[in-house]
Amino acid sequence: MSAKAISEQTGKELLYKYICTTSAIQNRFKYARVTPDTDWARLLQDHPWLLSQSLVVKPDQLIKRRGKLGLVGVNLTLDGVKSWLKPRLGQEATGIVRAIRDYQGPLKEHEVTIFVRRGGPNYQEGLRVMGEVGKTTGIPIHVFGTETHMTAIVGMALGHRPIPNQPPTAAHTANFLLNASGSTSTPAPSRTASFSESRTDEVAPAKKAKPAMLQGKSATLFSRHTKAIVWGMQTRAVQGMLDFDYVCSRDEPSVAAMVYPFTGDHKQKFYWGHKEILIPVFKNMADAMKKHPEVDVLINFASLRSAYDSTMETMNYAQIRTIAIIAEGIPEALTRKLIKKADQKGVTIIGPATVGGIKPGCFKIGNTGGMLDNILASKLYRPGSVAYVSRSGGMSNELNNIISRTTDGVYEGVAIGGDRYPGSTFMDHVLRYQDTAGVKMIVVLGEIGGTEEYKICRGVTEGRITKPVVCWCIGTCAAMFSSEVQFGHAGACANQASETAVAKNQALKEAGVFVPRSFDELGEIIQSVYEDLVARGVIVPAQEVPPPTVPMDYSWARELGLIRKPASFMTSICDERGQELIYAGMPITEVFKEEMGIGGVLGLLWFQKRLPKYSCQFIEMCLMVTADHGPAVSGAHNTIICARAGKDLVSSLTSGLLTIGDRFGGALDAAAKMFSKAFDSGIIPMEFVNKMKKEGKLIMGIGHRVKSINNPDMRVQILKDYVRQHFPATPLLDYALEVEKITTSKKPNLILNVDGLIGVAFVDMLRHCGSFTREEADEYIDIGALNGIFVLGRSMGFIGHYLDQKRLKQGLYRHPWDDISYVLPEHMSM
C-alpha cells in the first residue's frame, strides 16, 4: 500500500477518502483506538456503537512492518474485547522466540518438532537464537542455513528425508567482509573468466543450433565494461552495485550517473572500496545521456506512475541497449506498448516487477543478489558455467545459492519479472545463453500461468536449443485446491489446463528437458547434469581461490555488534525517532492531554522534570512580564534598526538578542547567584549591602532607571504576590526584600527590579518545589538557566517589533545629526 510504514487505520482512512461516495461499494468503517490509558467510559460516550455491534480487535499493525501483538479477536462483545486486551495490550511482541517459550507446554504435550531454514543478512545469528531456545525449552528444534535446500525441511518434517547433523555455524556473516590485508587498493582478480569459457566476450553460436535472436538485440547484455544510468535516488542500491563492482575487481564503477528529476544537478557521495567517490545526479535524462555516451544500460527505479514515461523517453536514445524496470503494477496495456517499442528499437527489457539480473564478475542490476555476504557466499564475484532465468527475483537468490553449491557457479542470471507481460521472455534469454560460449548449461525456473515454457519445449525439439536445460515450474500444489488459485505474481494464475505447472513440467520432460520430481530435487538434478558435463570434458573446473575482500559499511557492522563508536552528540531531552515525539520521556500526546502548557514543556526540555502546576504558571508569568519593555531598550532598538535596513526576521532577532548581557537583561543569573551566595553564607542583609559598597560593586537585581519605591513596578508586584501565595517557601525572596528596604532608604529607585525578583524567586522554586535536589538547583543556577527566561520572553517582543516595522513599512533608519555630539581633537599645526 505504501513505501512507508503506516498504520492500518491510516490506510483505511486513505482508501475511504479517495473512493467516490457515490460508488456502489462503500469503504465505510468504524473503529475505536485503545491504549493502556484509555478511559472506557469516555470511549463509550464517543463510540456508543461499541455496545450494540459485534467487534473485531487487533493490533493496529504496520504495513510492511507487521509488529503483531497477538492473534485477532473476532465476533466479540465489548466485555470480550476487554478480556482479550488484558493480557496483550502494552505487551511488546518478540516474535516466534517468545511464542515458543510461552507455549512450550502444549508444544511438548503434542510432541511438536520445529524445523527452521533461514538465509539473508546475518542469518547465522537467527539460527543460533532458535537453537538456544530449543536447548532451554527442551523442544526439538532443527536449524538449517543456506547450505540446505529451502524446501528440504519439509521432507525432513514428513519423515521422507534424514535429518543431517549440522556443524556449528559462524555467529554472523561479517567474516566475509573484513579486509584482513588492510590494503585500500582494489583486490586482484580471483578469476576473470568462467571455468570453461574463453577469455573474450565473443558470441559463438553452439554447434547445430539454429539462429533465433531477434533482429538488432545483442546476445551479450553485460560485460566488465558495462556502464549504467540509474533512474531514481536509490543510493542503497547504487552502493550495492559499486561494492559488487569492487569485489569483482572491475577497473571502474558500473554506475556512471543517476537521474532524479526532483532535485537540481548535483553530485552524490558513494564508496568505492575504502575511497569516497562522487557520482553525478542529473535533473533530466537528456543531460545524463549527453554527458555519458558510454552508457548502454538504464536501471529504472521509477514508481509505477512514472516508469512508463521514463522508459519510453530512454528508448529515444540509441546508445541504450538494455533497460531494467523494477516497478510492479504498471498497467498491462502500457507494458505492451513498451515491449512493442523495445522490439522496434532493438532494446532488451528486463521487467517490469523484477529485481533485475546479475552477471558474476561483470555487472549486477540494483539489489540483485542481495547483500555482500550473499554475493560472496554464492560466489557471484566470478563467473561460472551455468546460466539461469526465472520469473521471481526472490527465487533468483535461491538459484544463486543452489547453483553455487552444486556447480562451478553462475555465468549469468536474469529474473524477467512476475507480470503477465514481461518485457523479455524465458525464450529470449535461453536463446542468448544458447549462443554464448561461456554458458555450458541452462536452468529455468518457471511457474504456474502463461505458456512461455512451451516455447522452450519447441526450441529443444526443433534443435534451436542444444545445451542441457534443467527446468522446473513452481505451483504444482495448485491442483490440490478446488478453486482457481492466484499466486503471488500477477501472471501466476492458470487460466486453462495447459497453463498449470503440472502440465508444463510434463511437456518439458517429454521434450528432453531435465525436470526434477519436485523443487526439492532441483539442486540434485543440476548437480547431476553438471557432473556429467565435467566427466565429458565440456566443463573443466578451475582451482578455486579465496574470495576478495571488501570493506564493511559502518551501519552494518554496528547492527551486527562488531564495532562501537562514541556518538558525536548526546541528548537527554527529546527523541523524535519513534511514532511520536517525546519530551524528556513524555509523549507529545500526553503533554497536550495533561494541558501542561508552555511552562510544563519548558520544565521538561530545560530541567527534565515535571514541575508542579504553580511552577509552570510562574514560568509563564515570567515570560509574559519580560516579553517587552518598549522600543527604547537596546535589544528592541537593534531589532528595529535591522528590520528597517531590510534584514530578515532571524537576522533582526539575533541583532537584538546579542545585546543581552550584564547591562541589559542579563541580571537574572547574576542576581540569583549574588543573593544566593550572601544568603547561604549567613550574613545579614545590612552586612551584605555594606560589603558590596565597600567592594565597589553593584548589587545585581537592585535599581531601576524609572521605577522607585514611590512609583512601583507593577510587574514586580504581580510576581511577588503570586510567589508568596503559591510557593511553599520563599527564604531568598524574603532576604532580597530586606535588602531592598536598606537600599531604598538610601535612594528610592534602588528597588528590587523584575530581574532581581525573577532571579531570587526562581532559586526558591528550584530549591523548594520538591522536584530538585539542592545540588541540582545550584547547578542550574551556575550554568545560566535563568537568563534563558529573559531571552525566551524578550524574543517574543523583538519579533513583535520586527513585524511592527514591516507592517508600518518603515524605511532605512539614519540617526539624526543633532542627537550626536561630534567631539574631535583640535587641529594640530606645526
C-alpha positions, 0 to 999 in steps of 0.5 A, spaced: 500 500 500 505 504 501 513 505 501 512 507 508 510 504 514 503 506 516 498 504 520 492 500 518 487 505 520 491 510 516 490 506 510 483 505 511 482 512 512 486 513 505 482 508 501 475 511 504 477 518 502 479 517 495 473 512 493 467 516 490 461 516 495 457 515 490 460 508 488 456 502 489 461 499 494 462 503 500 469 503 504 465 505 510 468 503 517 468 504 524 473 503 529 475 505 536 483 506 538 485 503 545 491 504 549 493 502 556 490 509 558 484 509 555 478 511 559 472 506 557 467 510 559 469 516 555 470 511 549 463 509 550 460 516 550 464 517 543 463 510 540 456 508 543 456 503 537 461 499 541 455 496 545 450 494 540 455 491 534 459 485 534 467 487 534 473 485 531 480 487 535 487 487 533 493 490 533 493 496 529 499 493 525 504 496 520 504 495 513 510 492 511 512 492 518 507 487 521 509 488 529 503 483 531 501 483 538 497 477 538 492 473 534 485 477 532 479 477 536 473 476 532 465 476 533 466 479 540 462 483 545 465 489 548 466 485 555 470 480 550 474 485 547 476 487 554 478 480 556 482 479 550 486 486 551 488 484 558 493 480 557 496 483 550 495 490 550 502 494 552 505 487 551 511 488 546 511 482 541 518 478 540 516 474 535 516 466 534 522 466 540 517 468 545 511 464 542 515 458 543 517 459 550 510 461 552 507 455 549 512 450 550 507 446 554 502 444 549 508 444 544 511 438 548 504 435 550 503 434 542 510 432 541 511 438 536 518 438 532 520 445 529 524 445 523 527 452 521 531 454 514 533 461 514 538 465 509 539 473 508 543 478 512 546 475 518 542 469 518 547 465 522 545 469 528 537 467 527 539 460 527 543 460 533 537 464 537 532 458 535 537 453 537 538 456 544 531 456 545 530 449 543 536 447 548 532 451 554 525 449 552 527 442 551 523 442 544 526 439 538 528 444 534 532 443 527 536 449 524 538 449 517 542 455 513 543 456 506 547 450 505 540 446 505 535 446 500 529 451 502 524 446 501 528 440 504 525 441 511 519 439 509 521 432 507 525 432 513 518 434 517 514 428 513 519 423 515 521 422 507 528 425 508 534 424 514 535 429 518 543 431 517 547 433 523 549 440 522 556 443 524 556 449 528 555 455 524 559 462 524 555 467 529 554 472 523 556 473 516 561 479 517 567 474 516 566 475 509 567 482 509 573 484 513 579 486 509 584 482 513 590 485 508 588 492 510 590 494 503 585 500 500 587 498 493 582 494 489 583 486 490 586 482 484 582 478 480 580 471 483 578 469 476 576 473 470 573 468 466 568 462 467 571 455 468 570 453 461 569 459 457 574 463 453 577 469 455 573 474 450 566 476 450 565 473 443 558 470 441 559 463 438 553 460 436 553 452 439 554 447 434 547 445 430 543 450 433 539 454 429 539 462 429 533 465 433 535 472 436 531 477 434 533 482 429 538 488 432 538 485 440 545 483 442 546 476 445 551 479 450 547 484 455 553 485 460 560 485 460 566 488 465 565 494 461 558 495 462 556 502 464 549 504 467 544 510 468 540 509 474 533 512 474 531 514 481 535 516 488 536 509 490 543 510 493 542 503 497 542 500 491 547 504 487 552 502 493 550 495 492 552 495 485 559 499 486 561 494 492 559 488 487 563 492 482 569 492 487 569 485 489 569 483 482 575 487 481 572 491 475 577 497 473 571 502 474 564 503 477 558 500 473 554 506 475 556 512 471 550 517 473 543 517 476 537 521 474 532 524 479 528 529 476 526 532 483 532 535 485 537 540 481 544 537 478 548 535 483 553 530 485 552 524 490 557 521 495 558 513 494 564 508 496 568 505 492 572 500 496 575 504 502 575 511 497 569 516 497 567 517 490 562 522 487 557 520 482 553 525 478 545 526 479 542 529 473 535 533 473 533 530 466 535 524 462 537 528 456 543 531 460 545 524 463 545 521 456 549 527 453 554 527 458 555 519 458 555 516 451 558 510 454 552 508 457 548 502 454 544 500 460 538 504 464 536 501 471 529 504 472 527 505 479 521 509 477 514 508 481 509 505 477 506 512 475 512 514 472 516 508 469 512 508 463 514 515 461 521 514 463 522 508 459 519 510 453 523 517 453 530 512 454 528 508 448 529 515 444 536 514 445 540 509 441 546 508 445 541 504 450 541 497 449 538 494 455 533 497 460 531 494 467 524 496 470 523 494 477 516 497 478 510 492 479 503 494 477 504 498 471 498 497 467 498 491 462 496 495 456 502 500 457 507 494 458 505 492 451 506 498 448 513 498 451 515 491 449 512 493 442 517 499 442 523 495 445 522 490 439 522 496 434 528 499 437 532 493 438 532 494 446 532 488 451 527 489 457 528 486 463 521 487 467 517 490 469 516 487 477 523 484 477 529 485 481 533 485 475 539 480 473 546 479 475 552 477 471 558 474 476 564 478 475 561 483 470 555 487 472 549 486 477 542 490 476 540 494 483 539 489 489 540 483 485 543 478 489 542 481 495 547 483 500 555 482 500 555 476 504 550 473 499 554 475 493 560 472 496 557 466 499 554 464 492 560 466 489 557 471 484 564 475 484 566 470 478 563 467 473 561 460 472 558 455 467 551 455 468 546 460 466 539 461 469 532 465 468 526 465 472 520 469 473 521 471 481 527 475 483 526 472 490 527 465 487 533 468 483 537 468 490 535 461 491 538 459 484 544 463 486 545 459 492 543 452 489 547 453 483 553 455 487 553 449 491 552 444 486 556 447 480 562 451 478 557 457 479 553 462 475 555 465 468 549 469 468 542 470 471 536 474 469 529 474 473 524 477 467 519 479 472 512 476 475 507 480 470 503 477 465 507 481 460 514 481 461 518 485 457 523 479 455 521 472 455 524 465 458 525 464 450 529 470 449 534 469 454 535 461 453 536 463 446 542 468 448 545 463 453 544 458 447 549 462 443 554 464 448 560 460 449 561 461 456 554 458 458 555 450 458 548 449 461 541 452 462 536 452 468 529 455 468 525 456 473 518 457 471 511 457 474 504 456 474 500 461 468 502 463 461 505 458 456 512 461 455 515 454 457 512 451 451 516 455 447 522 452 450 519 445 449 519 447 441 526 450 441 529 443 444 525 439 439 526 443 433 534 443 435 534 451 436 536 449 443 542 444 444 545 445 451 542 441 457 536 445 460 534 443 467 527 446 468 522 446 473 515 450 474 513 452 481 505 451 483 504 444 482 500 444 489 495 448 485 491 442 483 490 440 490 485 446 491 478 446 488 478 453 486 482 457 481 488 459 485 492 466 484 499 466 486 503 471 488 505 474 481 500 477 477 501 472 471 501 466 476 494 464 475 492 458 470 487 460 466 486 453 462 489 446 463 495 447 459 497 453 463 498 449 470 505 447 472 503 440 472 502 440 465 508 444 463 513 440 467 510 434 463 511 437 456 518 439 458 520 432 460 517 429 454 521 434 450 528 432 453 528 437 458 531 435 465 525 436 470 526 434 477 520 430 481 519 436 485 523 443 487 526 439 492 530 435 487 532 441 483 539 442 486 540 434 485 538 434 478 543 440 476 548 437 480 547 431 476 547 434 469 553 438 471 557 432 473 556 429 467 558 435 463 565 435 467 566 427 466 565 429 458 570 434 458 565 440 456 566 443 463 573 443 466 573 446 473 578 451 475 582 451 482 578 455 486 581 461 490 579 465 496 574 470 495 576 478 495 575 482 500 571 488 501 570 493 506 564 493 511 559 499 511 559 502 518 551 501 519 552 494 518 557 492 522 554 496 528 547 492 527 551 486 527 555 488 534 562 488 531 564 495 532 562 501 537 563 508 536 562 514 541 556 518 538 558 525 536 552 528 540 548 526 546 541 528 548 537 527 554 531 531 552 527 529 546 527 523 541 523 524 535 525 517 532 519 513 534 511 514 532 511 520 536 515 525 539 517 525 546 519 530 551 524 528 556 520 521 556 513 524 555 509 523 549 507 529 545 500 526 546 500 526 553 503 533 554 497 536 550 492 531 554 495 533 561 494 541 558 501 542 561 502 548 557 508 552 555 511 552 562 510 544 563 514 543 556 519 548 558 520 544 565 521 538 561 526 540 555 530 545 560 530 541 567 527 534 565 522 534 570 515 535 571 514 541 575 508 542 579 502 546 576 504 553 580 511 552 577 509 552 570 504 558 571 510 562 574 514 560 568 509 563 564 508 569 568 515 570 567 515 570 560 509 574 559 512 580 564 519 580 560 516 579 553 517 587 552 519 593 555 518 598 549 522 600 543 527 604 547 531 598 550 537 596 546 535 589 544 528 592 541 532 598 538 537 593 534 531 589 532 528 595 529 534 598 526 535 591 522 528 590 520 528 597 517 535 596 513 531 590 510 534 584 514 530 578 515 526 576 521 532 571 524 537 576 522 533 582 526 532 577 532 539 575 533 541 583 532 537 584 538 538 578 542 546 579 542 545 585 546 543 581 552 548 581 557 550 584 564 547 591 562 541 589 559 537 583 561 542 579 563 541 580 571 537 574 572 543 569 573 547 574 576 542 576 581 540 569 583 547 567 584 549 574 588 543 573 593 544 566 593 551 566 595 550 572 601 544 568 603 547 561 604 553 564 607 549 567 613 550 574 613 545 579 614 542 583 609 545 590 612 552 586 612 551 584 605 549 591 602 555 594 606 560 589 603 558 590 596 559 598 597 565 597 600 567 592 594 565 597 589 560 593 586 553 593 584 548 589 587 545 585 581 537 585 581 537 592 585 535 599 581 531 601 576 532 607 571 524 609 572 521 605 577 522 607 585 519 605 591 514 611 590 512 609 583 512 601 583 513 596 578 507 593 577 510 587 574 514 586 580 508 586 584 504 581 580 510 576 581 511 577 588 504 576 590 503 570 586 510 567 589 508 568 596 501 565 595 503 559 591 510 557 593 511 553 599 517 557 601 520 563 599 527 564 604 531 568 598 525 572 596 524 574 603 532 576 604 532 580 597 526 584 600 530 586 606 535 588 602 531 592 598 528 596 604 536 598 606 537 600 599 531 604 598 532 608 604 538 610 601 535 612 594 528 610 592 529 607 585 534 602 588 528 597 588 528 590 587 527 590 579 523 584 575 530 581 574 532 581 581 525 578 583 525 573 577 532 571 579 531 570 587 524 567 586 526 562 581 532 559 586 526 558 591 522 554 586 528 550 584 530 549 591 523 548 594 518 545 589 520 538 591 522 536 584 530 538 585 535 536 589 539 542 592 545 540 588 541 540 582 538 547 583 545 550 584 547 547 578 542 550 574 543 556 577 551 556 575 550 554 568 545 560 566 538 557 566 535 563 568 537 568 563 534 563 558 527 566 561 529 573 559 531 571 552 525 566 551 520 572 553 524 578 550 524 574 543 517 574 543 517 582 543 523 583 538 519 579 533 513 583 535 517 589 533 520 586 527 513 585 524 511 592 527 516 595 522 514 591 516 507 592 517 508 600 518 513 599 512 518 603 515 524 605 511 532 605 512 533 608 519 539 614 519 540 617 526 539 624 526 545 629 526 543 633 532 542 627 537 550 626 536 555 630 539 561 630 534 567 631 539 574 631 535 581 633 537 583 640 535 587 641 529 594 640 530 599 645 526 606 645 526 
